[in-house]
Amino acid sequence: MSAVPPVPTFFQAADAAIAEDAESLAALHDRELTVDLIAALHEARFPACLGLLPATSEANAAWQMMADALADLPPAPDNALLDDLAAEYAAIYLTGALGASPCESVWTDDDHLVCQVAMFQLRDLYAASGLATPDWRLRPDDHLVLQLLYIAHVARTATTADRWRALANMLDEHPLRWIADFAGRVATRSSTHFYAALAVLTATWLETLRDLIARHLGEPRPSRAEIEERLRPTVTPVEQPVAFMPGCGPSW
């Protein structure tokens, strides 16, 4: 019997930090900002409190964008500002007014419909870890919040390199296929700096996590083309028997 590949030492120390990051980001996409939540973000100096540190110039820019957006929010905002933030949250996550769905199917389905293949794929993935969506009618399995919470669960429970490899595959095949488009749409259409920055930060954090896994597993990231080829369904041709019909035989 072959031994189970051990988890790299780095992940044994970083798993909790990665999980807490994913949960923090999920919470900010999950609900409207409140006075208490804004105050807590200021107190924590978000996003400097995140466990994953920016490793590229693009990541640094995303982290700074979020810091600047938070700096623009007073620790005790008035009702008018809270109303503006609530309206922006609704436009992104509830009504679709911004045209930037937080659900994967809308971005990956050919007809841009909700509750398509991605939702069922992720449902199976969650079930394999003993997880389930509370109510897919209110929040489908492919919603960004649920994908972030799944990432947190895996990071907190992974004990082998194979488990981290499986998370890398999940990142490649699900959030990283569409999160950049979501972030770009929110960043160009949002009227509030906060949600534009949050979308860009989330996309960059996911890229940073994927790079980190690749580096510590010693395995290069596949290209976008390789991922799409891997996901392309295989079609097996079916031979149809030729039926004999009287009068249709060969002529002599």
N, C-alpha and C positions, 0 to 999 in steps of 0.2 A: 504494500500500500504506500503510495507516494505521500509525502508530507504536505500539509496545506501551506502555501506560500505565506510567510509572515507579513504582517502589515509593516510598511516602512516606519522607522522610529519617529520621523517627523509627524506623521499622521496621528500617532499615539499622543502627541503633545498638542496638536492643532485641532483635533476633532471637535472639542467643545467650543472653541473660538469660531470655527466655521459654522457650526450649528447655531450658535447665538447670533451670528451675523445674518444667516438666512431667516431666522425667526424675527429679527428686528426689521428686516426689509419686508417680510410678509406682513407684519403688523401695520406698517405704513401704507401698504397697498390694500389692506383689509378694511379699513374704516376711515371715516372723516377725521380730520385733525380737531383736537379739543384744546382748551386752554392748558389743561394738565399735561397733555402729550407734548405740546410745544415747549412748555417749561421743562419737561424731562429731557427733550432733545437738546435744549440749550445747556442744561446742567451736565449732560453727558458729553458735550462738545461734539455731537454727531456731525460728520461721519468719522472724526478722528478716533472715536472709540471702537470702530470696527476692528475685528481681529486680523482680517486680511488687509495688508498694506498695499497701496498702489505700487505697481512694479514697472509701469511704462509711462511715457509722457501723456498718452491718452488717458490712462487711469488717473494720473495726477490731476489732469484737467477735470475729470469727472468728479473726483473727490472735492476739488476746490469749488466747482460749480455748486455742489450741494452745500458746502460750508457757506458760500456767499448767499445762497437762497435762504438758508436758515438765519443768517445774520440780518437779512431783510425783514424777518418776522420778529416783531417785539415779543419778549417773553410773556407779556400779558396783552394779547391782541384784543381789539374791541370787536363788538358784534358785527360791524360792517365787514371787517376783514375776514372774520370767521364765516360769514355768509358767502363771501366771494370764494373762499377755499372750498366750502361745501358744494357750491355750484360747480366748481371745476372738478371736484371729485366725482360728482354725479355724471358730468359730461363724459368723463373717461370710463368709469367703472360701472355705471348703472344705466344710463340712457343711450349710450353710443353716439352722443351728439358730436364728439370729437373725431369719430371714425377711427378710433384706436382701441380695438377690443383687447381686453386682458386675457382672452381665451385663444389657445393655440389653433384650434380648428379654423377659425376665421382667416388666419394667415396662411395655413398650409393646405386647406381644402381648395380644389380647383374652382369651386363655385363660391368660396368664401362664406360657407355656412357654419353655423354653430353645431356643436354636438356631433362631430363627424369622427373619422378614424382615430385621430389623436386622442380624443376623449376615452375611447374604449381601450386603446393601447395603454394609456396611463392608468386607467381603472384596474387593468390586469397587473400592472407593475405595482400599484399600491397594495392590491390584494395579496401579492406574493410576500409582502412585508407585514401582513396582518393589518393593513390600513384600509379605510373606506371613507368615501366622501359622505358627509352628513346628509346632504340633499342635493343631488346633481341637478335638480330642476332650478334651485336657487343659485347654485354655484357649480358649474360642470367640473368634472375631474381634471380638465386641461386648463383650468384657470391659473393664472400666475401665482396667486397666493398659495394654492394647494401644491403647486410644483415646488415652490420655495420651502414649504413645510416638509415635503418629502425629502428634499435635499438635506434639511436639518436633521431629519430622522436618520437618514443613512449615515451622515457624518458622525452622529452621536453613537451609532451602534456598530459601525464597521470595525471588524476585527481582523480582516485579511486584505491583502493586496487585491484579490479578486473582487472584493466588495467595492473597493474604491474604483477599480476598473469598470465595474458595472455602473457606478455613478457617473463616470466619465462618458460611458455610452449613452446614458440617459440625458446628460447635458447636450451631447452632440445631436441626438435624435429628437430632442424635444425643445427645451427653452432656447438653445442657441440657434435653432433654425429660424426663429421669428422675433426674438427679443430686440434685436437691433432695429428692425422695422417698426416695432411698437414704440421704442424709445425715440426714434427719429420722428415719427408721427406726432407723439405727444410734445416733443421739444419744439416742433415748428408750429403747432396749433394751440398749445396751452397758453392761457393768458396769465398764469401764475408761475413765477420762477420755481416755486417749491416742487410742483408736480413734474415740471420739465426736468428739473435736476434729479428728482427721485427716479424717473424712468431711465435717464442716462446712467446714473450711478448703478442701478440694478443690472443693466445690461453689461456694464463694465466690470462689476463685481463678479458676475457669472463667467465672463471671459477670464478674469484673473484667477478664479477658482479652477477653471479648466486647464489653464497654463500650469498652475501649481501641481495639479494631479499628474499632468504629463511629465513635468520635470522630476517629481519625486518617484514616479514609477519607472522613469527612464524610457518612456515610450512616446514617440512624437504624435502630435495631434493629426488625425486624418484631415484631408482637404474637404472643402464643401462638396466638391464633385464626388469624392469617395463616399461621403456620407449619403448623398442622394442616391448613388448607385446601390449602396447597401440596403437602402429603404425601398428601392423600386421592386414592386411585386413581380415574382416570376410567373410567367404564363406558360403552362404546359400544353402544347397542342394536343388536341383530342382527335384521333382518327375516326371519321364517320364511316360505318360500313355502307357499301353501295347496295342499295336494294334493287332486286330484279323486278322489272315492270314488263308485262307482256307487250310485245310490239316495239320495245325499245332496244332489242338486241341488235347486233351488227348485221348490216345488209351484205349480201353476197353478190 
